[in-house]
Amino acid sequence: MYSLITCPSLVSTVLIRSLLFEWVSVIGIDSSNLNVFCMFPEIQNSTDCPQIVPASVVPVSTGASQDIAITVRNAAFVKDMPLDCHFGTDRIFEARWVNSSAVQCSNVLLHTSEKRHLFPLNLQLKEKPDRFIDSPQLMTVEIYNCATGSADCSQCLGREDLGHQCIWSESSSSCRLNTESLQISGMCPPPEIRKIEPLSGPLEGGTLITIRGRNLGRRFSDVVNTVKIGNVKCSALQDRYVVSEEIVCQTGEATEEFSDVVTVNVSREGKSRERYTYVLPVVKSIVPTSGPKAGGTKVTITGKNLSVGSELRVLINSTKECRDLSRTDATIICTMPDVEFTTSVPVCVQFENKSCISNDSHFKYEKNPSITDINPKRSQIRLEVSDNVIRTKKSEESAAASNLTTGSKPAPVDFYINGHLYTDDSPYSFERSPETMHISKFHLEYFADPQFFTAKKEKWIKHHPGEPLTLVIHKEPDNLGLESSEYEVKIGQLSCEIQIVSDKVIHCSVNESLSTSERQLPVTIQVGKFNQTIAMLHLGGSEMAITVSIVICSILLLVSVVALFVFCTKSRRAERYWQKTLLQMEEMESQIREEIRKGFAELQTDMTDLTKELNRSQGIPFLEYKYFVTRTFFPKSSSLYEERYILPSQHLTSQMGSQIQETHPLLLGEWKVPENCRPNMEEGIALFSTLLNNKHFLIVFVHALEQQKDFAVRDRCNLASLLTIALHGKLEYYTSIMKDLLVDLIDASASKNPKLMLRRTESVVEKMLTNWMSICMYSCLRKTISCYFTYQETVGEPFFLLLCAIKQQINKGSIDAITGKARYTLNEEWLLRENIEAKPRNLNVSFQGCGMDSLSVRVMDTDTLTQVKEKILEAFCKNIPYSQWPRVEDVDLEWFATSTESYILRDLDDTSVMEDGRKKLNTLAHYKIPEGASLAMSLTDKKDTTLRRVKDLDTEKYFHLVLPTDELNENKKSHRQSHRKKVLPEIYLTRLLSTKGTLQKFLDDLFKAILSIREERPPVAIKYFFDFLEEQAEKRGISDPDTLHIWKTNSLPLRFWVNILKNPQFVFDIDKTDHIDACLSVIAQAFIDACSISDLQLGKDSPTNKLLYAKEIPEYRKIVQKYYKQIYDMPPLSEQEMNAHLAEESRKYRNEFNTNVAMSEIYKYAKRYRNQIVNALDSNPTTRRMQLQHKFEQVIALMEDNIYECCSEA
């Protein structure tokens, strides 16, 4: 009897009751022996207390409502009292009295994610929740979940024995609740055998085979007498059976060797992929055939098929077993046991406890070795005792001395044979009883270590290298009786040859030279393991060395005087050369200024013509809003070259300019779902959309996913973009969610380093902010409404003009088609550091099939034919979006040399020249095409497959302008040409300044457009968000102005504008070449430096990308700070004004995207992290009170019941 609480007055709490239930299950006490007294003081006998009469309750599925009847004994004291049914923490349901002794728990709804769970059932007083009706035998309610713990049909249907109403769904391959009381089919898929082991066994059988797989029966009775190997039965073992997953059976006997599959017939037959083989093991020999009777001899038994079966024994004389077995197919290795007498015993191998196989193999036990003497019998403490030689009648063995201490009493010496301690001829194991007295027959005396010193006990010995060396070493008298061979003297690593050894003196000499880089060498003497350094040998210099040193110093002095004379002469020459260089630098500076003025004038003329063309034509090729959004939100899948996401394959037509439609899955289009699944799928998506429009659910949902380690940054960005698409029609709600998540992010950053907040895009909310800025700032790229520019109406126009200016400036010089390097660029890595002379050519070109007259196209004579085609296409298609241009590979260029002769021009053909083993690409100069030549371009039906893209060609085989190995051929050229080659490549860095000066006006116009305010009012979104950051900083006591500046910079300039500057294809339908991308990276870096508050520490080793605009950065910073100050001084916006603006943006682009597709993509994340999301919703009090976890489970159930069926039909 276990008494937990004393009588008569008891206060029974829910904690005690739940702890009681757990304590009873853990320590295994019968709950009927527990005596818990009642809570009524007037009752003196505990048996008269009101008590719950335990009764069994039919198991119920999770989430199913049920009524539970409870019988109460001695209910007179509590009759008509209001009660509650208590099923553990936070699981309380109303109870009502049915009659004087029965209570019913109504509408009990319990949930579990486990296979089955037992909930303790108690009755508590509603008015006193801490008091309960006594329950001597705890009553439980079993709740089960069909979807958990049932991976296949047999496991699912086998739960019928537990009272679980589960049914297997073949269409979804899942176990679910039998809600419609369908007739449970007795048929499951055939057994699937995935693994059997072992794969072979003896003919006599008895091998235990383990069969693993699926659908291997619902219960053990299903698999009895169903397992066979061919026609041989294999008897299943009940205690080793695991439902549906594993069968262990014992093989029967076979008459002959054969191999066959293993079959399991459970209503249907399943076969293994592997075959089980019956074989006949054979024993051939055993080596060695003899050993000491002390045992421990390792023997190797050879034969065939020795690795078969599940159990193996090697029997010695049919009574003892060979230990430490290891085996392969051809050998068995084991350790022989000990015996009492010398004898020859039979050895046999027994498989599966059947008959023994021996092949008449015997092992002879012989006498143990007999030890007669050991020598030497004396040793110093550090001597290695295993060096002792033990003389025996048969062999020499190793000995170990115990009790290694210095003293007069000798230490005993013990001997071991194969790990067994023995004396004389009787083996003693370490495991023998302590009563067995052991007396060693031999002893070893230990003495103090010997002491050595030099003749005068000095610690330093001087010696001149090259002279003979003889050492005299004295030693203290000892009783060790050491011989001369036991001494070893070393000087450094060189041995000193011992000449004389006596009791007190040791003489040794060194015949070799001691010349070494080290000036000090240790003198050590070693005896056994004893090692002592007695002195240090110092190597001194001789008179010859002094003489040599004086001669060397004299020579060095003479060389110094000559070097000084040469230096002075060179200095005068260098001074003259420096003056000449200064003049050259001044001349070069003048040339650069002239080149910049000329280039700027030409570019201004070209850009003026371009501006007029834009006004006359369809204008700037802006992308529509929906394409801008998809490319900004999903940059990895929205490149112009990722045609499978955005653009269909371009098929050339005879008429250019045909409209090409993008086919991104999130753009407006039909949601492709099979018709038979559409109703349920739409209902599931609608319910999921309702949950996402619940702020509490969405915030918990996002946090739950971000807490998963395998939820990578790419997944976070993708989820944020999908949420933006899904909630695009409710931007005011989307903004409130973003703000709440940003508050959590600010709280996390404020406790660490607040300046790092929003620095990268590593969380969902940071990507949501990027998307929000893109939506709100789109109007600033195209329209005047809500924009804030003084110099230009939009940012788009000066940005497009800058791109055109960069492209035209690059095209004015030579561009190496192989390396991609150009004469004019802003990026040092893409600078062509050679002086390639190029002349312009104006060509008269007609384009057949485009419906236009011939045009005059300006090209360079160093251009390849592919570069010429690109410039011609740009001239003819400049008013057409780039996505509608023909490709260079799809057009041919023909030159009419005379009225009767014409040539098809290609980069490589039979006329291409070879230089230094490389083939040079053809240029206009190669074909000698004159000024004003007539060319015709036409679309071709067949593609030229002889040449890949030029920039993908192997530089070891092809080149365009510059040979990588030009320096190897310098000696073949004239002195004048060689002198030109010696010009440092860095001299061409001035071309960066030339390009920068030419483009400076266009860059200034762009930066002013971005950082200017129109009519003293910024965009609504920027003012609203900057005020939000100010408010959050004030709440957390952050007053550092640098922190707020960094927050604002990370939110707008670096998060939106830098992304646009680096990726103009997000805004325009243009071709962003590698050259333009390199220049834009330098411009973007300048914009980043302008928005930074840290001082630029620039020097001669700083990268040119930062040095190029170092002079302009301070002025740009002033513009940025002024821009932030003007926004701060503006009157604040109300929530109503911002919501009205967001509602207008949502209305403007209401039907641009297919939100159902976005919802289905978000659902994939919800499905992947289902359990984590449910746990997070259940842990949050608000979502638990709103039962959002159950609604989420409804979405999963509704979607999953259809997804598998639709996928199978599709």
LINZIJO-V220897 format. One line per field, one symbol per residue. psi: psi as a letter, one per 20 degrees, with the letter a starting at -180 (. if undefined). A space follows every 10 residues. Layout:
psi: ???
This chain:
psi: poohqrqhpp oorhggghhg ghhghgikqp iiipoorrjo hiohphiiqp qpoqqqppqq qpjpqqpppp ppqljhhjpj ppqqppkapk npqpqqpgai jqqpoqlpoq qqjrgqpopp pqpqphhnij qqpqngoppq pppqohipjn irgghghiih hjjpmqqpoh hilqprpmhj lqppqiprqq poohpqqrjq rrhibipopp pqbqllqhrh hhipkipqnd jpqopqphij pppihpppqp qaqqhrprpr qpqpnnhqpq qqhqqpppro qppgrpqrjr rqiiaippqo pqbqlijrri ppqopokjgq qprlpqqahi qpprpqrqrh qprpqqpqpp pkkbqpphkk pqppprqqqp phqqprjqqr gjqohiiqpo prhhaprqqp prlnqpahpq pqpqqpokjp pqpdjoqprh jrqihopppq hqqppprqqq pqrrgjkqip pqppqiqqpp popqqqqrkh lqrhiiqppq ocjpqpppgp pahhqppqqp hrqkprhpip pqoqppocip ppohrpopor qrhhhgghgg gghgghgghg gghgghgggh ggghghhghh hgghgggggg hgghhggghg gghggghghg ghhhhhbibp mqqrghhggh hghmhhjjqh imhihgprpo ppriprjqpp pqlphirprp oopqhiiggh ghgghgghhg ghjogggggh gghghiiphj nrhghghggg hghgghjhim hhggghgggg hhghhgghhh ienhiipjhr nirghhhhgg gghgghihhi hhqhpjrlqg hqhrhgghgh hgghggghgg iiaqpohgij qqgoriphhj polqnopqpq poqopqopii kqrqqppprq iiqrhghggg hghhghkijp qhijqqqhij qqpppngaii pqppprhpai iqqppljqpp qqrhhgilpr pjqpqppqqq hqqojipapg ijqpiihqrf hpphkhhhjg iirrhghhhh hipphihihh hghggghhig ghgghghhhh kqppkkorqg gggghhhggg ghghhjkoio hhghgggggh gfghhghhhg hhmhihhqnr onrhgggggh hgghhghghh iqiqponqah jqqhhhhgkh higgghhhgg hgghghghiq qqqrhggghg ghhggghhlg khqnhhgggh hhhhhhghlg ghgggghhhp hghhhilhhh hhhhgggggh ihghghhhh.
